[in-house]
Amino acid sequence: MEIITQDGWLEVITGCMFSGKTEELVRRLRRAVIAKKETIAIKPALDTRYDLVAVVSHSGFSFNAIPVEDPKSILGMAKHVEVVGIDEAQFFTGELVPVIRELLQNKKRVIVAGLDLDFRGEPFGIMPTLLALADEVTKLHAICSVCGNIATKTQRLINGKPARYDDPTILVGGLEAYEARCNLHHEVPGKTLTLFKE
């Protein structure tokens, strides 16, 4: 659904790895450009996987982007634009939340893409807050690399074996790989099941 509003509007695109989040973000940003809306894309500076100055999907779709370390700097960059796209939001600090709130108060359309769950299958960084604040949420799914069913989890593999629960949430430069997995085939050695506590 394309949003036409004069007010601030927050769209969050989420799901596991390989579900097409960045591709959907790029699609929406391109449509905003076609609609002659001033548009920028933002990415965390630590995301250097495919390109330093573009958001790039696993399938190769891309959109020029500004790498950012300090979320507060987004406010100056977005001053004269109507649409702000933010990729890999889970890697930003909590400072991104008030920045997005201010963008919305300034009547910007903000489109955020990010992982809802980390490799452990637990809420990732600021994503739960953004999902709760969103005017629209799109949850995408991938295909399980083991059985071919719908995947909602990200499996981290280190040297071909499932990462342990106590491994760091973010690893830079490690010998690791990721796969999309269904609930049945998602493995996290060392994870104990706990009941939700209010």
C-alpha positions as CSV (number, residue, x, y, z in Angstrom):
1,M,0.0,0.0,0.0
2,E,1.4,3.4,-1.0
3,I,0.9,6.1,1.6
4,I,-0.4,9.6,0.7
5,T,-0.5,11.8,3.7
6,Q,0.4,15.3,4.7
7,D,1.4,14.2,8.2
8,G,4.4,12.2,9.5
9,W,4.1,8.5,8.8
10,L,6.3,5.6,9.9
11,E,6.6,2.4,7.9
12,V,8.6,-0.5,9.3
13,I,9.7,-3.4,7.1
14,T,10.9,-6.3,9.1
15,G,11.6,-10.0,9.0
16,C,14.6,-12.4,9.1
17,M,17.6,-12.3,6.8
18,F,17.0,-13.1,3.1
19,S,13.3,-12.1,3.4
20,G,13.6,-9.1,1.1
21,K,13.6,-6.2,3.6
22,T,16.1,-4.0,1.8
23,E,14.7,-4.8,-1.6
24,E,11.3,-3.6,-0.4
25,L,12.8,-0.5,1.1
26,V,14.6,0.3,-2.2
27,R,11.3,-0.3,-4.1
28,R,9.4,2.2,-1.9
29,L,12.2,4.7,-2.2
30,R,12.3,4.4,-6.0
31,R,8.6,4.9,-6.1
32,A,8.9,8.1,-4.0
33,V,11.5,9.4,-6.4
34,I,9.1,8.6,-9.4
35,A,6.5,10.6,-7.5
36,K,8.9,13.5,-7.4
37,K,9.4,13.4,-3.6
38,E,12.7,14.6,-2.3
39,T,14.2,11.3,-0.9
40,I,17.3,10.2,1.0
41,A,18.4,6.8,2.3
42,I,20.5,6.3,5.4
43,K,22.5,3.3,6.6
44,P,24.6,2.6,9.6
45,A,28.3,3.3,8.9
46,L,29.2,-0.2,10.2
47,D,27.3,-1.8,7.3
48,T,30.0,-2.2,4.7
49,R,29.0,-5.6,3.3
50,Y,28.1,-4.7,-0.3
51,D,28.7,-1.0,-0.8
52,L,30.0,1.9,1.4
53,V,27.5,4.5,0.0
54,A,24.4,2.5,-1.0
55,V,21.8,0.2,0.5
56,V,22.1,-3.0,-1.4
57,S,19.8,-6.1,-1.2
58,H,21.1,-9.6,-1.3
59,S,19.6,-9.8,-4.8
60,G,21.5,-6.7,-6.0
61,F,18.8,-3.9,-5.8
62,S,20.4,-0.7,-4.6
63,F,19.8,2.9,-3.8
64,N,22.4,5.6,-2.9
65,A,22.7,6.0,0.8
66,I,24.5,8.1,3.4
67,P,26.5,6.1,6.0
68,V,25.8,7.4,9.5
69,E,27.4,6.9,12.9
70,D,25.5,9.4,14.9
71,P,21.7,9.1,14.4
72,K,21.3,12.8,15.4
73,S,23.1,13.8,12.2
74,I,20.1,12.5,10.2
75,L,18.0,15.5,11.2
76,G,20.3,17.9,9.4
77,M,20.4,15.6,6.3
78,A,16.7,15.3,6.2
79,K,15.8,18.9,6.6
80,H,14.7,19.5,3.0
81,V,13.4,16.0,2.1
82,E,10.0,14.5,2.2
83,V,10.9,10.8,2.5
84,V,13.6,9.2,4.6
85,G,14.6,5.6,4.2
86,I,16.7,3.9,6.9
87,D,18.2,0.5,6.4
88,E,19.5,-2.0,9.0
89,A,17.9,0.0,11.8
90,Q,18.7,-2.7,14.4
91,F,22.3,-1.6,14.3
92,F,21.6,1.9,15.4
93,T,21.6,3.0,19.1
94,G,18.5,4.1,20.9
95,E,19.2,7.6,19.8
96,L,17.5,6.8,16.5
97,V,14.1,6.6,18.2
98,P,13.8,10.4,19.2
99,V,15.3,11.3,15.8
100,I,12.5,9.4,14.0
101,R,10.0,11.0,16.3
102,E,11.3,14.4,15.3
103,L,11.2,13.5,11.6
104,L,7.6,12.5,12.1
105,Q,6.7,15.7,13.9
106,N,8.3,17.5,10.9
107,K,5.8,15.6,8.6
108,K,8.3,13.3,7.0
109,R,7.5,9.9,5.6
110,V,10.0,7.6,7.3
111,I,10.6,4.0,6.0
112,V,12.7,1.8,8.2
113,A,14.0,-1.7,7.4
114,G,15.5,-4.0,10.0
115,L,15.7,-7.4,11.5
116,D,13.1,-8.0,14.2
117,L,15.0,-10.8,15.8
118,D,18.7,-11.5,16.4
119,F,20.3,-14.9,15.7
120,R,19.1,-16.1,19.1
121,G,15.5,-15.5,18.1
122,E,15.1,-12.6,20.5
123,P,14.0,-8.9,19.8
124,F,16.9,-7.0,18.2
125,G,18.0,-3.7,19.5
126,I,15.5,-0.8,19.0
127,M,13.3,-2.7,16.5
128,P,10.6,-3.6,19.1
129,T,10.1,0.1,19.9
130,L,10.0,1.0,16.2
131,L,7.5,-1.7,15.5
132,A,5.3,-0.4,18.3
133,L,5.5,3.2,17.0
134,A,4.9,2.3,13.4
135,D,1.8,3.4,11.5
136,E,2.3,0.5,9.1
137,V,4.3,-2.8,9.6
138,T,5.3,-5.2,6.8
139,K,6.7,-8.5,8.1
140,L,8.4,-10.5,5.3
141,H,9.4,-14.1,5.4
142,A,12.1,-16.1,3.7
143,I,12.5,-19.8,2.8
144,C,14.1,-22.2,5.3
145,S,17.4,-23.4,3.9
146,V,16.9,-26.8,5.5
147,C,13.3,-27.8,4.6
148,G,11.9,-25.1,2.2
149,N,9.1,-24.0,4.5
150,I,8.4,-20.4,5.6
151,A,11.4,-19.0,7.6
152,T,11.0,-16.3,10.2
153,K,14.4,-16.8,12.0
154,T,18.0,-16.0,11.2
155,Q,20.5,-18.8,11.8
156,R,24.1,-17.8,12.4
157,L,26.7,-20.4,11.6
158,I,30.3,-20.1,12.8
159,N,32.6,-22.5,11.1
160,G,29.5,-24.4,9.8
161,K,28.0,-24.9,13.2
162,P,25.1,-23.0,14.9
163,A,26.3,-20.1,17.0
164,R,25.9,-20.5,20.7
165,Y,23.5,-18.3,22.7
166,D,26.3,-16.6,24.5
167,D,28.1,-15.5,21.3
168,P,28.1,-11.8,20.7
169,T,25.0,-10.4,19.0
170,I,27.1,-8.5,16.4
171,L,30.4,-9.9,15.0
172,V,32.5,-7.9,12.6
173,G,34.9,-9.9,10.4
174,G,34.1,-13.3,12.0
175,L,34.2,-16.6,10.1
176,E,30.4,-16.8,10.0
177,A,27.5,-17.3,7.7
178,Y,23.8,-16.8,7.9
179,E,20.8,-18.8,6.7
180,A,17.0,-18.3,6.9
181,R,15.4,-21.0,9.1
182,C,11.9,-22.1,10.1
183,N,11.1,-22.5,13.8
184,L,11.7,-26.2,13.7
185,H,15.2,-25.9,12.2
186,H,16.4,-22.8,14.0
187,E,19.1,-23.9,16.5
188,V,20.7,-21.9,19.3
189,P,22.8,-24.2,21.6
190,G,22.8,-23.0,25.2
191,K,19.5,-21.2,25.0
192,T,17.1,-22.0,27.7
193,L,13.4,-21.5,27.4
194,T,11.9,-19.0,29.8
195,L,8.4,-17.8,30.4
196,F,7.6,-14.2,29.6
197,K,7.7,-12.0,32.6
198,E,5.8,-8.6,32.8
